[in-house]
Amino acid sequence: MSWNSFKDLANQVVSKKGISQQIQESLVLESANRLLVDFLSDQSKDKMSAVYFKAGVLTIAALDDNFLEKLINDKDLFIANLNSKLGEEIVVKLNFLS
């Protein structure tokens, strides 16, 4: 009997169920929302939110122009930090809703 790591077994189950894309999207959104608070400030929690991710494009809704401007100016750094937390190059572009 060969031993598989829990991660390998989980990946197999997820692949069989066809939900790996949904899990990845959820993970990106959760990580992005945490990073927004770290990257901007605690005050941004109610003003900025990652709302949608598909095909490498992360969409962020913004209710504050100052936070939006800072994020636009530092978008490359934000993407690099997010991909670093995710462990792979998943996010390639940011879109904004304001």
C-alpha positions as CSV (number, residue, x, y, z in Angstrom):
1,M,0.0,0.0,0.0
2,S,1.5,3.3,-1.0
3,W,1.1,6.4,1.2
4,N,-0.3,9.6,-0.3
5,S,0.0,12.9,1.4
6,F,-3.3,14.4,2.6
7,K,-2.7,17.3,0.1
8,D,-2.4,14.8,-2.8
9,L,-5.6,13.0,-1.7
10,A,-7.5,16.2,-1.4
11,N,-6.4,17.3,-4.8
12,Q,-7.6,14.0,-6.3
13,V,-11.0,14.3,-4.7
14,V,-11.3,18.0,-5.8
15,S,-10.3,17.1,-9.3
16,K,-12.9,14.3,-9.5
17,K,-15.7,16.6,-8.2
18,G,-14.7,19.3,-10.7
19,I,-14.6,22.1,-8.2
20,S,-10.9,22.9,-8.2
21,Q,-11.6,26.2,-10.2
22,Q,-14.2,27.3,-7.6
23,I,-11.8,26.5,-4.7
24,Q,-9.0,28.5,-6.4
25,E,-11.3,31.5,-7.0
26,S,-12.4,31.4,-3.4
27,L,-8.9,31.2,-2.1
28,V,-7.8,34.1,-4.3
29,L,-10.7,36.3,-3.0
30,E,-10.1,35.4,0.6
31,S,-6.3,36.0,0.3
32,A,-6.8,39.3,-1.6
33,N,-9.3,40.7,1.0
34,R,-6.8,39.9,3.8
35,L,-4.0,41.5,1.9
36,L,-6.1,44.6,1.2
37,V,-6.3,45.3,4.9
38,D,-2.6,44.6,5.4
39,F,-1.6,46.6,2.3
40,L,-3.8,49.7,2.9
41,S,-5.1,49.8,6.5
42,D,-7.8,48.5,8.8
43,Q,-10.0,51.3,7.6
44,S,-10.0,49.9,4.1
45,K,-11.9,46.8,5.3
46,D,-15.3,48.4,4.8
47,K,-14.2,50.5,1.7
48,M,-12.4,47.9,-0.5
49,S,-13.3,44.3,-1.4
50,A,-12.1,41.7,-3.8
51,V,-15.4,40.6,-5.4
52,Y,-14.6,38.4,-8.4
53,F,-11.8,36.4,-9.9
54,K,-11.7,34.7,-13.3
55,A,-8.9,33.8,-15.8
56,G,-6.2,35.7,-13.9
57,V,-8.1,38.9,-13.5
58,L,-9.1,40.0,-9.9
59,T,-11.9,42.6,-9.7
60,I,-11.9,44.9,-6.6
61,A,-14.8,47.1,-5.6
62,A,-13.8,50.4,-4.1
63,L,-15.9,52.9,-2.2
64,D,-13.0,55.2,-1.3
65,D,-11.1,57.2,-3.9
66,N,-8.0,57.6,-1.7
67,F,-7.6,53.8,-1.1
68,L,-8.4,53.2,-4.8
69,E,-5.7,55.6,-5.9
70,K,-3.1,54.0,-3.6
71,L,-3.9,50.6,-4.9
72,I,-3.8,51.7,-8.5
73,N,-0.4,53.2,-8.0
74,D,0.9,50.1,-6.2
75,K,-1.0,47.4,-8.2
76,D,2.1,45.6,-9.4
77,L,3.4,45.3,-5.8
78,F,0.0,44.2,-4.6
79,I,-0.2,41.5,-7.3
80,A,3.3,40.3,-6.5
81,N,2.5,40.1,-2.8
82,L,-0.8,38.3,-3.5
83,N,0.9,35.7,-5.8
84,S,3.6,35.2,-3.2
85,K,1.0,34.4,-0.6
86,L,-0.8,32.1,-3.0
87,G,2.5,30.3,-3.9
88,E,2.1,30.6,-7.6
89,E,1.5,33.2,-10.4
90,I,-2.3,33.2,-10.4
91,V,-3.3,36.8,-10.5
92,V,-2.0,38.8,-13.5
93,K,-4.3,41.8,-13.7
94,L,-6.5,44.0,-11.4
95,N,-9.8,45.5,-12.5
96,F,-11.6,48.1,-10.3
97,L,-15.3,48.9,-9.7
98,S,-15.9,52.3,-8.1
